């Protein structure tokens, strides 16, 4: 008997799906050791990263999220 795929909870906590089907995530490198970084670098890390235009990566994460 076939069963549904379970959502990967660790991926669900890290990635959000936008209305257009793109995937948003928080960029890494903002937790600590920021004193040496330039203001520009810290500002760029605040913006969300977006996964788009990479079909194989999108497919992998959407499968983990339980989205077809």
N, C-alpha and C positions, 0 to 999 in steps of 0.2 A: 504494500500500500504506500503510495507516494505521500510525502509530507511537505509542508511549506518550508522554505529556507528561513532560518532564524537571522534576525538582524544582528550584526556585529556591533555590540554596545560601545566598544572603544572607538570605533569609527563614528558612530552616531554622536558621541560627545564632542568630537573634534571637528566635524564637517557639517555645514548646513547647506540645504539645497535652495537655490534662488528660484524665483518665479519662472525664469526662462530656462531652468534646467541645469544651470551652471552650479559648480560646487564652490563654496566659500570656506576658508579656514583662517585661523590666526597664524601669523608668521612666527617663526622661532627666533630666539636670541634676545628676548626682552626681559628675562627674569632677573638676571643679576649680571655683575661685571659690565655695567653700562657706563661707568665713569669715563672710560677712555674713548667711547664712541662719540662721533660728531653729532651735533644736534640734527643734522640732515639725516643721518643714518637712523637715529632713534625715531624720527618723524616718519620715515619710510616704513619702518617696522610696525608702526601703529596701524597702517592700512591693512585691510584684509587681503589675503591672497585669493586668487580666483583660478580654478582649474577649468580651462576651456580650450578647445582646439586640439585636444589630445584624446582621441576616441578610446584608445586602449586603457588609459588611466581612468577616464570617466566611467567606462564600463566596469572596471574593477571595483571602484568605490560605490557605484550605484548598486552593484550586485551585493556588496557587503551591507549596504543600507536597506536592502530589500526592495529597491526601486527597479523597475524593469527598464 
